[in-house]
């Protein structure tokens, strides 16, 4: 497996101490195949060995939670006999090397995480992070990633309904490609990824196994790129570690798996993602406390002379492992043939032993033929659950106090018009390449505060409920204060789904960080976890799943801490679309919610664009958010239920502050606003979540409802004319705003070329 003089275990990513741990588990010397199994399963990507100790501090329980962290996806009870599965994952390193296939297989993998729970995937979202558009390589990355997501998602038939687009120099050599998927299922169809029943069969479904993706998680996601300019990320030697996807095979696999579940043929099911067949077999066996024999010669192969370690660790896409009873085999094979999906028996469930505490465990045996030579024999739980747990050194960055001291808040010019125009960016170039209307359930699609779907689909009970989704991040905040920054990011996500009338019910997260061997990175991770816990506890939200992506560095430089938050919300009755960014002439424009008592521009988009990355974030204050978001959600949900209302537009105040929100609405509606009520430039640029811009056709009635709810309001004036003028700080024509916003991304792409 290695022609190097380097010891084999090191070539496989294992440390000397980890080799000693393996010897202790086996009570003997491991053979090369066994080392390969441990190498991928004990990688950072699969085992979370640097982050697990911190993730335990997150809140994971709630009244609606059916499945929490630890399974392929989290699942909540949405009511009406419907459950919703949700998961977010990263495909960062593969996308840096081969952007099209890296992003495409990221979509394929997250879809399998959802339908392995028994859910039909309903929607995808894609938070994307790139370097600033100064060179052709960034354009290549952007175009490749977007094409990969659209090529796979559109072909497999799942709509991409939203996401994020962030440009910052810290991602120049290490872009981030995160993908979220949500799906729905009848509650009774819920199935878990565990094996049970001695003598039951392990059936491999889907594509043949090739050499693409071998060692992908350990080669790529557990090591940064060495090149100072990212050139090493294009090294041809790394390309075999990037998987190749086939969306049409995935579509057939989805339908076949859901049909198998509806037929009651499946006892447990698991997708083959990171670490391939060894991951699926060891995890299903470990969860069930049983053993499993795997015949490597039975695995369908699309390349000649594949070695057992290649077969077991390949990350070839579009594959699932189902546990079935032997008596079901003929029906399973016939159903899979109907969908033109390959089905092959590759393993058998075996009995278990008991450890000193009385816990059941089984052995994973890799065999040359079902009754042939044993090539490897290890406890399944030692691969799936017992990787070393590292409490890595933590250190607050030495230079952080100096950075915080460089506060940009008191350095805002009196006229911010040009500064604000330069911040505006319409991401429609990206999302117009995605089909956001597949299934015809999309009520609010890309480009708004949050996406909104009808909770409907084949095989689901009838329901009038709606499903809201958003992804949010703010690495600018988290670079300064990862604890407060991540808590405020939770708050921003909750505010976003309030804009479509939804109450939040669950959170998932994708934690993107640099090298965990750097104590400063581990401090960022630890603080982020505590901030997420603080935000979720304050708002009563469980975290039901997530992903950790480490070693996002290049040339020794770590990315800014980038926790991406996905929030799932529910609308009780959805018969009418919510209001959008649609004020009209003569309507009254109002700010809803309290501004911070001491405004700060730390981590704001304005300050970052000016090269000012310092300042202190305000301490997280749930009171600034909770009542206001609940009030807005109630107002909008009233409209969603088909009721008459005077509320005509709603938009949360986030990136770009109040002036940014007003500019975005004006660019969409073509109607301006002249107001001097909030005139200080700093107050126009503050981005602290928990505030909203709304318009109403009956200000007296709206203000009375807000007062009754105990919510602060500030009337800005009436929408009218073709100019947006906010005191002396900002003044320009609506047409100028629309042109600058609409052409920003296209100009950047052309400049990079």
Buried (B, 14 or more C-beta within 10 A) or exposed (E): BEEEEEEBBBBBBBEEEBBEBBEEBBEEEBEBBBBBBBBBBBBBBBBBBBBBBBBEEBBBEBEBBBBBBBBBBBBBBBBBBBBBBBBBBBBBBBBBBBBBBBBBBBBBBBBBBBBBBBBBBBBBBBBBBBBBBBBEBBBBBBBBBBBBBBBBBBBBBBBBBBBBBBBBEBBBBBBBBBBBBBBBBBBEBBBBBBBBBEEBBBBBBBBBBBBBBBBBBBBBBBBBBBBEEBBBBBEEEBEBBBBBBBBEBBBBBBBBBBBBBBEEBBBBBBBBBBBBBBBBBBBBBBBBBBBBBBBBEBBBBEEEEBBBBBBBBBBBBBBBBBBBBEEBBEBBBEBBEEBEBBBBBBBBBBEBEEEEEEEBBBBBBBBEEBEEEEBBBBBBBBBBBBBBEBEBEBEEBEEBEEBBEEBBBEEBEEEBBEBBBBBBBBBBBBBEBBBBEBBEBBBBBBBBBBBBBBBBBEEBEEBBBBBBBBBBBBBBBBBBBBBBBBBBBBBBBBBBBBBBBBBBBBBBBBBBBBBBBBBBBBBBBBBBBBBBBBBBBBBEBBBBBBBBBBBBBBBEBBBBBBBBBBBBBBBBBBBBBBBBBBBBEEBBBBBBBBBBEEBBBBBBBBBBEBEBBBBBBBEBBBEBBBBBBBBBBBBBBBBBBEEEBBBBBBBBBBBBBBBBBBBBBBBBBEBBBBBEEBEBBBBBBBBBBBBBBBBBBBBEEBBEBBEEBEBBBBBBBBBBBEBBBBBBBBBBBBBBBBBBBBBBBEEBBEEBE
